[in-house]
């Protein structure tokens, strides 16, 4: 369990740093990416949060694949956790750890009660 906590802590920190850097790099290379020009010199600019969230969703797909492989190793089949991880990576990983902890505690109860 400690190995998984370290692994996902490093993954989450790397994901946050890479998404932020990639967003800033994209906006510095293409400064008019989120700007649309309307008639007669009027422009409409979206916030960089839209781009950041889109990049984060792309990285969440990779995180879901990694999480699925770890779920297979632990014999846990919880598709809602994978869907939750796609939309909110931190919450999905927390639920994954809760499921592993619950499974471990129930296993220990069965051993002590028998």
N, C-alpha and C positions, 0 to 999 in steps of 0.2 A: 504494500500500500504506500509506503514511503517513497518508493521508486516512482509510482504513478503521480504522487503529489509533486515531486521534484520535476518530473517530465512535463506535466501540464502547467506548472508555474513558469517554467522556462518558455514553453510554447506561448502562453498568454502574454508574457512580457515581450517576447519577440514579435508577436502579432501586433501588439499595440505600437511598438516602435516602427515596424516596417510599414504599417498602414499610414501612420503619421508622416513618415519620411516620403513614402511614395505619393501621398496626396500633395505635399509641398513641392516635390520634384515635378510632378505633373503640372501643377499650377505655375511653376516658374518657367517651365518649357513652353507651355501653352497658356499664356495669361488670359486670353479671350475665350477659353474653353467654356466657361459657364456664363458668358455674356451673349445675349441675343440682341440684334439691332432691329428696332422697330422703325417705322417711317419717320422721316424728318429729323434724324439725329438723336432720337430717343433710344436709350438702351435699357435693357432689363437684365439684371445680374442676379443669379442664384447664389446662395451661400455655399461655402466649400464643404459643408456638412453632407450635402447630397453626394458629392464625389467620394468623400471619406467613407460614408456608409456603403456605397456601392463596392468600393475596393474591399471593405471589411467583409461583405457578403461573399466575395470571391474567395477570400482566405478562409472563411468559415466552411466552405465546401471541403477544402483540404482538411480542416480540423475535424469535420464530421467523418471523413474517411479514416483518419487516424483513430478517432474515438470508436468507430465501428470495429476496427481490428482489435482494440483493447477489450471491447465488450465480448467479442468472440472468444478471446483468451480466458476471460473470467466466466464464461457461460451465462452471460446476461443478454437478454433479448428485449430491449426496450426502445422501440422505434420512436415513441414520443420524445424521448431524451435526445435523439438525433435531430428531430425536427426543431426542438427547443434550442439545441446547440447552433443550428443554422441561423436562427433569428437573434439569439443572444448567447454568445459563446460562454460567457462567465456563468450564467444561470444553468446552461446545459451541463457544463462540467461539474458544477456543484451538485446537481441532481445525480450525475453519474457517481460521484463520491458517496452520496447518501445511499444509493442503491448498493454499492459495494459494502459499505459499513453495515447496512441492515442485513445483508446476506451473511456477512462474517459473524455478526452478533447472534443471528438466529442459528447459525451452525454451531457456535459455542454453547448456546442454550441447549440444543439437542444433545450434544455430547455430555454436558453436565447433568442433564435430567435422566439420562439412560443409565 
